[in-house]
C-alpha cells in the first residue's frame, strides 16, 4: 500500500509569533554566523517574510524583489542593508563583552 502525502514546504517565517521568537532566531543566527556568514542575512529574510515584505522594502529603500534577493540564502547583502533592515524591523544589534 502506498500513500501519496502532499506536504507544504517548511518556512520558519510561518512560526514567528512574537518578539521572543524574533530574539531567539537572531541569537541563534548570530551564534551560527561564525561558521556560516549567511546565517544573519538568512534570519533577517525569515523575519522579513513573516511580515509585510513590500512595506519593509519601502522602509529600507529597496525594491521588494531586491530585498528578497539580498536576504535569500544565495544573497550577499551589504552591512548597510543589514543595518537598514534591522532598523526597519525596529531591532538593534548590540555588542556586549563576554563575561
N, C-alpha and C positions, 0 to 999 in steps of 0.2 A: 504494500500500500504506500503510495506517495502522496504527500500533501504539499501543494504549492502555496507557500506562505508569501504574502506580499508585506514588505516592511518599508516604512518610511526611513530615509537616511537620517542618521543621528545628527543633530545640530545642537551644540551646547547652548546656543542663543535661546533656544526654546525653554531652557531651565533657569534662566536668570530671573529671579523674582524680586530681590531686594538688595539693599546696599551691602548686606553681609555676603551675598553671593558674589557681588562685584569685587569686594575686598578679597575674598578667598581666591577667586580666579586670578586677580592681578598679583597677589602674593605668590601663588604657585608659578605664574609666568615669570616673575622676577627671579625666583629661585632657579627655574629651568633655563633662564637666559644665559647663564654662564656656559652651559653646554650647547644651547640652541638659541642663537641670536634672534631667530624669528619668533620666539615664544611671546614676547611682549606685543609686537605688532599683531600677531595672530589673536591674542587675548583681546586686544582693543577691537579687532574685527568682530569677534564674538559679541562684545558689548555693543558695538555699533549695530549689528544685525538684530540684537534683542530689542532695539528701539526703532525710531523713525530715521532710517538711513538718509533720506532726502533732506530732512531738517538738519541732521548732523552735518551733512556735506555743505549745506548752505552756511552754517555757523563756522565751519572750518575754512570755507572759501575755496572749495574744490567741487568738481562735478561729482555726482553720485557714482558714476562708473569709475572715475579716477580714485575715489575713496575706496570703493570695493577692491580695485586692483592693488592699491597701496597696502591695504590691510589683509590681503589674502595670504595664504601660505607661501605663494610664489612672489609676493610683493616685497619691495625693498624700500620702505618709506624713509624719508629723511628724519633726523631728530626733530626738526622744526615741525614736521607733520605730526609726529607722535605727541609733541607738546600741545599743538593746536587741538588735536583730538581729545587729549586728556582734559584740557581746559573746557572744551565744548561739552564734554560729558560731566562737567562740574567736579572733576577729580584733580588731585595734585600729587605729583610724585615727590617723595621726600627721601632724604638720605639720613640715616642715623648711625652713630658709631655702634659697633658690636661690643657688647659688654664683656 
